Each structure stands twice: as structure tokens, then as C-alpha cells.
């Protein structure tokens, strides 16, 4: 069971998110918060696995709340769900420690998958957001890597699909292998390429 804390200043949004999660047998909404201050308090009291975090809220905003929650509970996964996908919101959220970034116009299935991926240690991003991250970083010349030696053919295939923004489950289906095997390959890729996270792997895939 994945314990979920919903954080949004709009009660109607929270109600809709709760309905979505309550319909899933593996998700349990353990609490709701209407601002960042409440999110910090609820996270300390309820110990959620995943926090679905809005960014623009009165008082303490979602970025500040993310930073403070993770300072106290680094194992908690914060998944941003926001209307604002611009760089002024994206990069500060990632710098604060958010593990993923989804937009509120995403299909319900994408949000539910994102919560599960976040709980599993993955980094879910809306594909448009991930594409913009890669494009901006590549254009700016960030982390221009030399070709990586020593990748197996399977690792190369996994790397290419990470670059396309596919989830572990989607990669497993595409390559006809198990999700656990995909995770093993991604761990090996991070070690061999000295990449700290999935976004850096995606950048590497595009740069190659």
C-alpha cells in the first residue's frame, strides 16, 4: 500500500485527486493539506510515501515546503502536480528535491502511474517537460559527455528508451523483459555513466 499525502490549495482539486486514488487498491490517501505549512506538519505526522505537491499556494509555497519536508524526511518522494510547467517553476522544484514533475492537464492514468513510479524510486515527468529539460540542457551544452564505453547492447537499448521518456514498465514491455531487470539495467547505466538520476541519463541518451 502506497501512503499518499495530497497538497493543493483548491479543495475541489484535492477532492478529485482523492477520488482517483481511493479507487485504486494499492493507494491510500492518508491526509490532505491546503498550503505548504500544513504539508510540512502533515508529512511529519503521517509519514507518507509520496506527496503530491502543488507549487503556488498561499503562505509557504510548494517549493519551500518540498525543501523543508525532505530536509526532515529524505526518504519521502515529492511529486509535483501543477498548472505551471515553465522553467521558473520546474527548476526550483527540482532543486528543492522533487522527484518528478507532472502537469494538471495530464490524463488521470498518468498521475496514478506517476505516484506508483515515484514510490518505486523512479522519476516521473510529463513527456513535454522532460523533452524541454533535455532540449534546454543540450542547447546550453550541459554535461557534454564523451561516448560511454562498456555498455552492453541491452543497456544501450534501455538508455535510448529512457531518453524517450518511457517509464520502467513501458521499457519492460517494449523490450519484453521484466521490470526488475529494467531497474537493474538502469542502476548499471547510472554507475557506468556516473549519472546521479534518470534525467541525467535522458540527457546522455540525447547527447549521444
C-alpha positions in Angstrom: 0.0 0.0 0.0 1.4 3.4 -1.0 0.6 6.1 1.5 -0.2 9.4 -0.3 -0.5 13.0 1.0 -2.3 15.4 -1.2 -1.3 19.1 -1.1 -3.2 21.7 -3.1 -4.9 25.0 -2.0 -8.0 24.2 -4.0 -10.4 21.9 -2.1 -12.1 20.8 -5.4 -8.7 19.6 -6.8 -7.9 17.7 -3.6 -11.4 16.0 -3.7 -10.8 14.9 -7.3 -7.4 13.5 -6.5 -8.7 11.7 -3.5 -11.4 10.1 -5.6 -8.8 8.9 -8.2 -6.6 7.4 -5.5 -9.3 5.9 -3.4 -10.4 3.9 -6.5 -7.0 2.2 -6.6 -6.4 -0.8 -4.4 -2.7 0.0 -3.8 -3.1 3.7 -3.0 -4.2 5.1 0.4 -4.7 8.8 0.9 -3.5 9.4 4.5 -4.1 13.1 4.5 -4.7 16.4 2.8 -3.1 19.9 3.1 -4.2 23.2 1.7 -0.8 25.0 1.9 2.9 24.4 2.4 2.8 24.9 6.2 0.1 22.2 6.6 2.1 19.9 4.2 5.2 20.1 6.4 3.1 19.3 9.6 1.2 16.5 7.9 4.3 14.9 6.5 5.9 14.8 9.9 2.8 13.4 11.5 1.6 10.9 8.8 4.9 9.8 7.2 3.5 9.4 3.7 5.5 7.5 1.0 4.5 10.1 -1.7 3.4 13.7 -1.5 1.5 15.1 -4.5 2.6 18.7 -4.2 1.1 21.8 -5.8 3.5 24.7 -6.2 1.6 28.0 -6.0 -0.1 28.2 -2.6 -0.7 31.0 0.0 1.9 31.3 2.7 4.5 28.6 2.4 4.6 27.6 -1.3 5.2 24.1 -2.6 8.9 24.7 -3.4 9.7 25.8 0.1 7.6 23.0 1.6 9.3 20.4 -0.6 12.7 21.5 0.6 11.7 21.5 4.3 9.9 18.2 4.1 12.8 16.5 2.5 15.3 18.0 5.0 13.3 16.2 7.7 12.2 13.1 5.8 14.7 12.5 2.9 13.1 9.1 2.0 9.8 10.8 1.2 9.1 11.2 -2.5 7.6 14.5 -3.6 5.8 14.5 -6.9 4.9 18.0 -8.2 1.5 18.4 -9.8 1.0 21.9 -11.1 -0.6 24.0 -13.8 2.7 25.8 -14.4 5.2 24.0 -16.4 7.5 26.9 -17.1 11.2 27.0 -16.2 10.6 29.4 -13.3 8.7 26.6 -11.5 10.3 23.5 -12.9 14.0 24.1 -12.0 13.4 25.5 -8.5 11.2 22.4 -7.7 13.9 20.0 -8.9 16.5 21.9 -6.9 14.3 21.6 -3.9 14.4 17.8 -4.3 11.2 16.9 -6.1 11.5 13.5 -7.8 9.1 14.2 -10.6 7.0 16.9 -12.3 3.5 16.4 -13.8 1.1 18.9 -15.2 -2.6 19.1 -14.1 -3.8 18.6 -17.6 -2.2 15.1 -17.6 -4.6 12.1 -18.0 -5.6 10.5 -14.7 -3.7 7.3 -15.7 -0.5 9.3 -16.0 -0.9 10.7 -12.5 -1.7 7.3 -10.9 1.3 5.8 -12.8 3.4 8.8 -11.6 2.6 8.1 -8.0 3.5 4.5 -8.3 6.7 5.3 -10.1 7.7 7.9 -7.5 7.1 5.4 -4.7 9.3 2.8 -6.6 12.1 5.3 -6.7 11.5 6.4 -10.3 11.4 10.0 -11.6 8.1 10.6 -13.4 7.9 13.6 -15.8 5.3 14.7 -18.2 6.9 14.0 -21.6 6.7 17.6 -22.7 8.5 18.7 -19.6 11.2 16.0 -20.0 11.7 16.9 -23.6 12.1 20.6 -22.7 14.6 19.7 -20.0 16.7 17.7 -22.5 16.5 20.3 -25.2 17.5 23.2 -22.9 20.3 21.3 -21.4 21.6 20.1 -24.7 21.4 23.5 -26.3 23.2 25.0 -23.3 26.0 22.4 -23.5 25.3 21.0 -20.1 27.2 17.8 -19.3 28.6 17.3 -22.7 29.8 13.7 -22.3 32.2 11.7 -24.3 30.8 8.5 -25.7 30.4 6.0 -22.9 32.4 2.8 -23.4 31.5 -0.6 -22.0 27.7 -0.6 -22.4 26.1 -3.8 -23.3 23.6 -3.9 -26.2 20.7 -4.2 -23.8 21.9 -1.3 -21.7 22.2 0.8 -24.9 18.6 -0.1 -25.7 17.4 0.8 -22.2 19.3 4.1 -22.4 17.6 5.0 -25.7 14.2 4.3 -24.2 14.9 6.4 -21.1 15.8 9.2 -23.5 12.3 8.9 -25.0 10.8 9.4 -21.6 9.4 5.9 -21.1 8.7 4.5 -17.7 10.3 1.3 -16.3 7.0 -0.6 -17.1 6.9 0.8 -20.7 10.6 -0.1 -21.2 9.9 -3.6 -20.0 7.0 -4.0 -22.3 9.0 -2.6 -25.3 11.9 -4.9 -24.7 9.9 -7.9 -23.5 11.8 -8.1 -20.2 10.8 -7.8 -16.5 10.5 -4.5 -14.7 13.1 -5.7 -12.1 15.5 -6.4 -15.0 14.9 -2.9 -16.3 15.7 -1.4 -12.8 18.9 -3.5 -12.8 20.0 -2.1 -16.2 19.2 1.5 -15.1 21.3 1.1 -11.9 24.2 -0.3 -14.0 23.8 2.6 -16.5 23.9 5.2 -13.7 27.1 3.6 -12.3 28.8 3.3 -15.7 27.9 6.8 -16.9 28.3 8.5 -13.5 24.7 9.8 -13.8 23.0 10.6 -10.4 19.4 10.3 -11.7 17.1 9.4 -14.6 17.0 12.9 -16.0 20.8 12.9 -16.5 20.5 9.5 -18.2 17.9 11.0 -20.6 20.3 13.9 -21.3 23.1 11.5 -22.1 20.9 9.5 -24.4 20.1 12.6 -26.5 23.7 13.9 -26.4 24.9 10.5 -27.8 
